[in-house]
Amino acid sequence: MGQLWYWDTALKTLRLGKLTPHTLSVELRTWYSEGEERAAGGYERYSNRWRDLELSGPVAVQDLRIQLGRRDEKVFGAHRYPAGVTAPFERHNLSSASRQ
């Protein structure tokens, strides 16, 4: 799944956010049909709609480098992602703020 850096205004640091699958609990239900007890549910499944956001960090700004690169154009069905410049962060040094 995707990831995105978030700015923590209180600590003046960055946090790496990752979208992870969200689990839904399907409640166990019972009923009677034609004189017999029936049951369904009682399990967990991954949501097709929702994701959980997991944050790691904090990471001090001085502990990151921007690594410039290029992205080729991609088409996935009806979605088109144009070619362009990428600028992902790379960790290069661990200060005290990053080890908290």
CYANA upper distance limits for C-alpha pairs under 8 A (distance plus 0.5 A):
  1 MET  CA     18 LYS  CA      7.58
  1 MET  CA     19 LEU  CA      6.23
  1 MET  CA     20 THR  CA      6.80
  2 GLY  CA     18 LYS  CA      6.44
  2 GLY  CA     19 LEU  CA      6.17
  3 GLN  CA     16 LEU  CA      7.48
  3 GLN  CA     17 GLY  CA      5.91
  3 GLN  CA     18 LYS  CA      4.75
  3 GLN  CA     19 LEU  CA      6.71
  4 LEU  CA     16 LEU  CA      6.44
  4 LEU  CA     17 GLY  CA      5.62
  4 LEU  CA     18 LYS  CA      6.99
  5 TRP  CA     14 LEU  CA      6.91
  5 TRP  CA     15 ARG  CA      6.15
  5 TRP  CA     16 LEU  CA      5.03
  5 TRP  CA     17 GLY  CA      6.30
  6 TYR  CA     14 LEU  CA      6.05
  6 TYR  CA     15 ARG  CA      5.64
  6 TYR  CA     16 LEU  CA      6.73
  6 TYR  CA     17 GLY  CA      7.25
  7 TRP  CA     12 LYS  CA      7.55
  7 TRP  CA     13 THR  CA      6.58
  7 TRP  CA     14 LEU  CA      5.16
  7 TRP  CA     15 ARG  CA      6.93
  8 ASP  CA     12 LYS  CA      6.00
  8 ASP  CA     13 THR  CA      5.83
  8 ASP  CA     14 LEU  CA      6.21
  8 ASP  CA     15 ARG  CA      7.37
  9 THR  CA     13 THR  CA      7.70
 12 LYS  CA     60 ALA  CA      8.23
 13 THR  CA     58 PRO  CA      6.31
 13 THR  CA     59 VAL  CA      6.11
 13 THR  CA     60 ALA  CA      5.47
 13 THR  CA     61 VAL  CA      6.55
 13 THR  CA     97 ALA  CA      8.39
 14 LEU  CA     57 GLY  CA      7.46
 14 LEU  CA     58 PRO  CA      6.14
 14 LEU  CA     59 VAL  CA      5.63
 14 LEU  CA     60 ALA  CA      6.87
 14 LEU  CA     61 VAL  CA      7.15
 15 ARG  CA     55 LEU  CA      6.55
 15 ARG  CA     56 SER  CA      6.04
 15 ARG  CA     57 GLY  CA      5.34
 15 ARG  CA     58 PRO  CA      5.58
 15 ARG  CA     59 VAL  CA      6.60
 16 LEU  CA     55 LEU  CA      6.02
 16 LEU  CA     56 SER  CA      5.74
 16 LEU  CA     57 GLY  CA      6.95
 16 LEU  CA     58 PRO  CA      8.48
 17 GLY  CA     53 LEU  CA      6.71
 17 GLY  CA     54 GLU  CA      6.00
 17 GLY  CA     55 LEU  CA      4.95
 17 GLY  CA     56 SER  CA      7.03
 18 LYS  CA     53 LEU  CA      6.18
 18 LYS  CA     54 GLU  CA      5.79
 18 LYS  CA     55 LEU  CA      7.06
 19 LEU  CA     51 ARG  CA      6.38
 19 LEU  CA     52 ASP  CA      6.08
 19 LEU  CA     53 LEU  CA      5.34
 19 LEU  CA     54 GLU  CA      6.99
 20 THR  CA     51 ARG  CA      6.10
 20 THR  CA     52 ASP  CA      5.68
 20 THR  CA     53 LEU  CA      6.90
 20 THR  CA     54 GLU  CA      7.68
 21 PRO  CA     46 TYR  CA      6.85
 21 PRO  CA     47 SER  CA      7.58
 21 PRO  CA     50 TRP  CA      7.97
 21 PRO  CA     51 ARG  CA      5.62
 21 PRO  CA     52 ASP  CA      6.66
 22 HIS  CA     46 TYR  CA      6.19
 22 HIS  CA     47 SER  CA      6.08
 22 HIS  CA     50 TRP  CA      6.36
 22 HIS  CA     51 ARG  CA      5.27
 22 HIS  CA     52 ASP  CA      5.88
 23 THR  CA     44 GLU  CA      6.94
 23 THR  CA     45 ARG  CA      6.08
 23 THR  CA     46 TYR  CA      5.08
 23 THR  CA     47 SER  CA      6.42
 24 LEU  CA     44 GLU  CA      6.02
 24 LEU  CA     45 ARG  CA      5.86
 24 LEU  CA     46 TYR  CA      6.50
 24 LEU  CA     47 SER  CA      6.62
 25 SER  CA     42 GLY  CA      7.88
 25 SER  CA     43 TYR  CA      6.51
 25 SER  CA     44 GLU  CA      4.90
 25 SER  CA     45 ARG  CA      7.05
 26 VAL  CA     41 GLY  CA      5.77
 26 VAL  CA     42 GLY  CA      6.09
 26 VAL  CA     43 TYR  CA      5.89
 26 VAL  CA     44 GLU  CA      6.24
 26 VAL  CA     45 ARG  CA      7.91
 27 GLU  CA     41 GLY  CA      5.89
 27 GLU  CA     42 GLY  CA      5.62
 27 GLU  CA     43 TYR  CA      7.66
 28 LEU  CA     39 ALA  CA      7.54
 28 LEU  CA     40 ALA  CA      6.31
 28 LEU  CA     41 GLY  CA      4.77
 28 LEU  CA     42 GLY  CA      4.54
 28 LEU  CA     43 TYR  CA      8.06
 29 ARG  CA     39 ALA  CA      6.10
 29 ARG  CA     40 ALA  CA      6.05
 29 ARG  CA     41 GLY  CA      6.70
 29 ARG  CA     42 GLY  CA      8.10
 30 THR  CA     37 GLU  CA      7.27
 30 THR  CA     38 ARG  CA      5.96
 30 THR  CA     39 ALA  CA      4.77
 30 THR  CA     40 ALA  CA      7.12
 31 TRP  CA     37 GLU  CA      6.15
 31 TRP  CA     38 ARG  CA      5.74
 31 TRP  CA     39 ALA  CA      6.95
 32 TYR  CA     36 GLU  CA      5.83
 32 TYR  CA     37 GLU  CA      4.93
 32 TYR  CA     38 ARG  CA      6.25
 33 SER  CA     37 GLU  CA      6.98
 33 SER  CA     38 ARG  CA      7.36
 47 SER  CA     51 ARG  CA      7.94
 57 GLY  CA     98 SER  CA      6.84
 57 GLY  CA    100 GLN  CA      8.09
 58 PRO  CA     97 ALA  CA      7.00
 58 PRO  CA     98 SER  CA      5.98
 58 PRO  CA     99 ARG  CA      8.35
 58 PRO  CA    100 GLN  CA      7.49
 59 VAL  CA     63 ASP  CA      7.34
 59 VAL  CA     64 LEU  CA      8.42
 59 VAL  CA     97 ALA  CA      6.68
 59 VAL  CA     98 SER  CA      4.82
 59 VAL  CA     99 ARG  CA      8.40
 60 ALA  CA     64 LEU  CA      7.82
 60 ALA  CA     94 LEU  CA      8.49
 60 ALA  CA     95 SER  CA      7.42
 60 ALA  CA     97 ALA  CA      6.09
 60 ALA  CA     98 SER  CA      6.18
 62 GLN  CA     93 ASN  CA      8.27
 63 ASP  CA     91 ARG  CA      6.26
 63 ASP  CA     92 HIS  CA      6.16
 63 ASP  CA     93 ASN  CA      5.19
 63 ASP  CA     94 LEU  CA      6.25
 63 ASP  CA     95 SER  CA      7.14
 63 ASP  CA     98 SER  CA      8.21
 64 LEU  CA     89 PHE  CA      6.41
 64 LEU  CA     90 GLU  CA      5.90
 64 LEU  CA     91 ARG  CA      5.06
 64 LEU  CA     92 HIS  CA      6.31
 64 LEU  CA     93 ASN  CA      7.66
 65 ARG  CA     89 PHE  CA      5.96
 65 ARG  CA     90 GLU  CA      5.62
 65 ARG  CA     91 ARG  CA      6.85
 65 ARG  CA     92 HIS  CA      7.19
 66 ILE  CA     87 ALA  CA      6.25
 66 ILE  CA     88 PRO  CA      6.26
 66 ILE  CA     89 PHE  CA      5.20
 66 ILE  CA     90 GLU  CA      6.75
 67 GLN  CA     86 THR  CA      8.48
 67 GLN  CA     87 ALA  CA      6.05
 67 GLN  CA     88 PRO  CA      6.21
 67 GLN  CA     89 PHE  CA      6.77
 67 GLN  CA     90 GLU  CA      7.23
 68 LEU  CA     85 VAL  CA      7.47
 68 LEU  CA     86 THR  CA      6.23
 68 LEU  CA     87 ALA  CA      5.16
 68 LEU  CA     88 PRO  CA      7.50
 69 GLY  CA     85 VAL  CA      6.25
 69 GLY  CA     86 THR  CA      5.51
 69 GLY  CA     87 ALA  CA      6.88
 70 ARG  CA     83 ALA  CA      7.89
 70 ARG  CA     84 GLY  CA      6.27
 70 ARG  CA     85 VAL  CA      5.08
 70 ARG  CA     86 THR  CA      6.04
 71 ARG  CA     83 ALA  CA      5.73
 71 ARG  CA     84 GLY  CA      5.75
 71 ARG  CA     85 VAL  CA      6.54
 71 ARG  CA     86 THR  CA      6.86
 72 ASP  CA     82 PRO  CA      7.62
 72 ASP  CA     83 ALA  CA      4.98
 72 ASP  CA     84 GLY  CA      7.36
 73 GLU  CA     80 ARG  CA      8.01
 73 GLU  CA     81 TYR  CA      6.10
 73 GLU  CA     82 PRO  CA      5.02
 73 GLU  CA     83 ALA  CA      4.61
 73 GLU  CA     84 GLY  CA      8.20
 74 LYS  CA     80 ARG  CA      6.47
 74 LYS  CA     81 TYR  CA      5.62
 74 LYS  CA     82 PRO  CA      7.08
 74 LYS  CA     83 ALA  CA      8.00
 75 VAL  CA     79 HIS  CA      6.22
 75 VAL  CA     80 ARG  CA      4.94
 75 VAL  CA     81 TYR  CA      6.62
 76 PHE  CA     80 ARG  CA      6.94
 94 LEU  CA     98 SER  CA      6.20
 94 LEU  CA     99 ARG  CA      7.39
 95 SER  CA     99 ARG  CA      7.30
 96 SER  CA    100 GLN  CA      7.31
